Amino acid sequence: MFNGIGFLIILGCVFGSFILAGGKMDIVLYALPYEMMAIAGAALGAFLVSNSMGTVKAAAKGLGRSFKGGRWKESDYRDLLTLLFGLLSTFKKGGATAIEPHLDNPHDSSLFGAYPKLLKDHHLVEFICDYLRMMTVSFEDPHQLEAAMEADIERHHHEELAPQHALQTMADGLPAIGIVAAVLGVIKTMGSIDQPVEILGGMIGGALVGTFLGVLLSYCVVGPLASKLHATVDDDAKMFDLVKVAIVAHAHGLPTQVAVELARRMTPSTYAPSFQELETALDEAKADLNAAPA
């Protein structure tokens, strides 16, 4: 929604100021489709040449993410903390035998199944399961575990940002592509140098539309969308940091509730549940664990 409002403000102010200053839109409108064809076509072609098909597809999805924003809300962070509490409590109480069924088949797990939105993120679920499974085979050195998790998070984050980098590269190149389109317009104008001044003025104005479009698309459309995608990827990745903090704290031998509280303190302040809210959620989780059959 905010993206749409922002684009309306951009178009309204840019073209509105032009019209109010006495500019003639007929020259812009006449040149617009031709200049747009040259600029958009060259940018898209260069984008396809410089990126793998996987990155191209991810960039298309990334544009959608730029409009939707981050996928996680306040309730999702609370759910993740409660899920971690349930998993770590089960691990501490029953050891590998108790936790392995949940890790081997998370979609059939009563612990994971209580949080269907989290369960849909297979990267997050695999991250949780993989490192808890590693702890069941005596990989419990907290420092090695933390280093492995940080490396895994960094790798995943790098892959998630690949489409953002591709879009930002396109944005950086659009002003130059706009100049290419403008130069073609100047070449066309020079071929009609014998025409009256009024016609030559219109042709030069049309050529400059290419430069205008290149800069406008770069700094007011593609660039902002790339920046929004970067912020969205960063926000979505914070869930992995919470998982790391809780599991590493558990590996250090801290009480489960303390480990989860440390993870809560790593939650972005906008979405972080209060201590009391988390306490209430954990009390409900404890009741569910106690009611579960042994």
C-alpha positions in Angstrom: 0.0 0.0 0.0 2.7 2.5 1.0 4.6 1.6 -2.2 1.6 2.6 -4.3 1.1 5.8 -2.4 4.8 6.6 -2.8 4.7 6.1 -6.6 1.6 8.3 -6.9 3.4 11.1 -5.0 6.4 10.7 -7.3 4.4 10.8 -10.5 2.1 13.6 -9.3 4.8 15.9 -8.1 7.2 15.3 -11.0 4.7 15.7 -13.8 2.5 18.1 -11.9 5.4 20.5 -11.4 6.3 20.2 -15.1 2.8 21.0 -16.2 2.4 23.9 -13.7 5.6 25.4 -14.9 4.2 25.5 -18.4 5.7 22.3 -19.8 4.0 20.6 -22.8 3.1 17.0 -22.1 2.5 16.3 -25.8 6.3 16.1 -26.4 6.8 13.7 -23.5 3.8 11.5 -24.3 4.9 11.2 -28.0 8.4 10.2 -27.1 7.5 8.1 -24.0 6.7 4.8 -25.7 9.7 4.8 -27.9 12.1 5.8 -25.2 10.6 3.4 -22.7 10.9 0.6 -25.2 14.6 1.3 -25.6 15.4 1.7 -21.9 13.2 -1.1 -20.5 14.2 -3.5 -23.3 18.0 -2.8 -22.8 17.7 -3.0 -19.0 15.7 -6.3 -19.2 18.1 -7.8 -21.7 21.2 -6.8 -19.7 19.4 -8.2 -16.6 18.9 -11.6 -18.3 22.5 -11.7 -19.6 24.1 -10.9 -16.3 22.1 -13.2 -14.0 21.2 -16.9 -13.8 17.6 -18.0 -14.4 17.3 -18.7 -10.7 18.2 -15.2 -9.8 15.8 -13.8 -12.4 12.9 -15.8 -11.0 13.9 -14.8 -7.4 14.1 -11.2 -8.4 10.5 -11.4 -9.8 9.4 -12.8 -6.5 11.5 -10.2 -4.7 9.5 -7.4 -6.3 6.4 -8.9 -4.8 8.1 -9.0 -1.4 9.0 -5.4 -1.8 5.3 -4.5 -2.0 4.2 -6.9 0.7 7.0 -6.2 3.2 8.3 -8.5 5.9 6.3 -11.7 6.4 6.7 -11.9 10.2 4.4 -10.1 12.6 4.5 -9.6 16.4 2.5 -12.8 17.0 4.9 -14.8 14.8 7.9 -13.8 17.0 6.0 -14.8 20.1 5.0 -18.1 18.4 8.7 -18.8 17.5 9.8 -18.2 21.1 7.1 -20.5 22.4 8.0 -23.2 19.9 11.7 -23.0 20.9 10.6 -23.3 24.5 8.6 -26.4 23.7 11.4 -28.0 21.7 14.2 -27.2 24.2 12.0 -28.3 27.2 11.3 -31.6 25.4 15.0 -32.1 24.7 16.0 -31.3 28.2 13.4 -33.5 29.8 13.5 -36.5 27.5 16.8 -36.2 25.6 17.4 -37.3 22.1 14.7 -40.0 22.2 12.0 -37.4 23.0 13.0 -34.7 20.5 14.0 -36.8 17.5 10.4 -37.6 16.3 9.7 -33.9 16.2 12.9 -33.2 14.2 12.5 -36.1 11.8 8.9 -35.3 10.9 8.1 -31.7 11.8 4.9 -31.7 9.7 3.6 -34.5 11.9 4.9 -32.9 15.1 2.5 -31.6 17.7 5.0 -28.9 18.6 5.6 -27.6 15.1 2.0 -28.2 14.1 0.7 -25.7 16.6 2.3 -22.9 14.5 1.4 -23.5 10.8 2.8 -20.2 9.6 6.2 -21.0 11.0 5.9 -24.5 9.6 5.5 -23.2 6.1 9.0 -21.6 6.1 11.0 -24.7 5.3 14.3 -22.8 5.6 13.5 -21.8 9.2 12.2 -25.3 10.1 15.2 -27.0 8.6 17.6 -24.6 10.5 15.9 -25.4 13.8 15.8 -29.2 13.2 19.3 -29.5 11.8 21.0 -27.8 14.8 18.9 -29.5 17.4 19.6 -32.8 15.7 23.4 -32.0 15.8 23.1 -31.6 19.5 21.5 -35.0 19.8 24.7 -36.6 18.4 26.9 -34.9 21.0 27.8 -31.8 19.0 27.3 -29.6 22.1 30.3 -27.3 22.2 28.6 -24.0 22.4 31.3 -22.1 20.6 31.5 -24.4 17.7 27.8 -24.6 17.5 27.5 -20.8 17.5 30.2 -20.5 14.8 28.4 -23.1 12.6 25.0 -21.4 13.0 26.5 -17.9 12.2 28.1 -19.3 9.1 24.8 -20.9 8.0 22.9 -17.7 8.6 25.4 -15.7 6.7 25.2 -18.1 3.7 21.4 -18.1 3.7 21.3 -14.3 4.0 23.8 -14.0 1.1 21.6 -16.2 -1.1 18.4 -14.3 -0.1 20.1 -11.0 -1.1 21.2 -12.2 -4.6 18.0 -10.9 -6.3 18.3 -7.6 -4.4 21.9 -7.1 -5.7 20.7 -7.8 -9.2 17.9 -5.2 -9.0 20.3 -2.7 -7.5 22.7 -3.2 -10.3 19.9 -2.6 -12.8 19.0 0.6 -11.0 22.6 1.8 -11.1 22.7 1.2 -14.8 19.4 2.8 -15.8 20.7 6.4 -16.0 23.4 5.3 -18.5 20.8 3.4 -20.5 18.7 6.5 -20.5 21.7 8.4 -22.0 21.9 5.7 -24.7 18.3 6.3 -25.7 18.8 10.0 -25.6 21.9 9.8 -27.9 19.8 7.8 -30.4 17.3 10.6 -30.3 20.0 13.2 -30.9 21.3 11.1 -33.9 17.8 11.1 -35.3 17.6 14.9 -34.8 20.9 15.5 -36.6 19.5 13.6 -39.5 16.8 16.1 -39.8 18.9 19.2 -39.3 17.3 20.9 -42.3 13.9 21.0 -40.6 12.5 24.2 -39.0 13.5 25.2 -35.5 10.1 24.2 -34.1 10.4 20.6 -35.3 14.1 20.3 -34.2 13.1 21.6 -30.7 10.5 19.0 -30.4 12.9 16.2 -31.5 15.5 17.3 -29.1 13.0 17.5 -26.3 11.8 14.0 -27.2 15.4 12.8 -27.1 15.9 14.2 -23.6 12.9 12.2 -22.4 15.3 9.2 -22.6 17.7 10.7 -20.1 14.8 11.8 -17.9 13.2 8.3 -17.9 16.5 6.6 -17.1 17.1 8.8 -14.1 13.5 8.6 -12.9 13.3 4.8 -13.1 16.6 4.4 -11.4 16.2 6.7 -8.4 12.4 6.7 -8.0 11.3 3.2 -9.0 13.9 0.3 -9.3 16.3 1.7 -6.7 13.7 2.2 -4.0 12.2 -1.2 -4.6 15.7 -2.8 -4.3 16.2 -1.0 -1.0 12.8 -2.1 0.2 13.7 -5.7 -0.7 17.0 -5.4 1.2 15.2 -4.2 4.3 12.6 -7.0 3.9 15.2 -9.7 3.6 17.0 -8.3 6.7 13.7 -8.3 8.7 12.8 -11.8 7.7 16.3 -13.1 8.6 16.0 -11.9 12.3 14.1 -15.1 13.1 17.2 -17.1 12.5 19.1 -15.0 15.0 16.5 -15.7 17.7 16.9 -19.4 17.0 20.6 -19.2 17.3 20.5 -17.3 20.6 18.1 -19.8 22.2 19.9 -22.9 21.0 23.4 -21.6 21.9 22.1 -20.5 25.4 20.7 -24.0 25.8 24.0 -25.5 24.8 25.7 -23.4 27.5 23.5 -25.1 30.1 21.2 -22.2 30.9 17.6 -23.0 32.0 15.2 -23.2 29.1 13.2 -20.2 30.1 16.3 -18.1 30.5 17.5 -19.2 27.0 14.1 -18.2 25.5 14.2 -14.9 27.4 17.6 -14.1 25.9 16.1 -14.8 22.5 13.2 -12.4 23.3 15.7 -9.7 24.0 17.1 -10.1 20.5 13.6 -9.7 18.9 13.2 -6.4 17.0 11.7 -3.9 19.4 8.7 -3.2 17.1 7.7 -6.9 17.3 9.1 -8.0 20.7 6.5 -9.4 23.1 6.7 -8.0 26.6 8.1 -10.1 29.4 4.6 -10.7 30.7 3.2 -11.6 27.3 5.9 -14.2 26.8 5.4 -15.5 30.3 1.7 -16.0 29.6 2.5 -17.8 26.3 5.1 -20.0 28.0 2.7 -20.9 30.8 0.3 -22.2 28.2 3.1 -24.1 26.5 4.1 -25.7 29.8 0.5 -26.8 30.4 0.3 -28.3 26.9 3.6 -30.2 27.5 2.5 -31.5 30.8 -0.8 -32.7 29.3 1.0 -34.4 26.5 1.4 -38.2 26.8 4.8 -39.3 27.9 
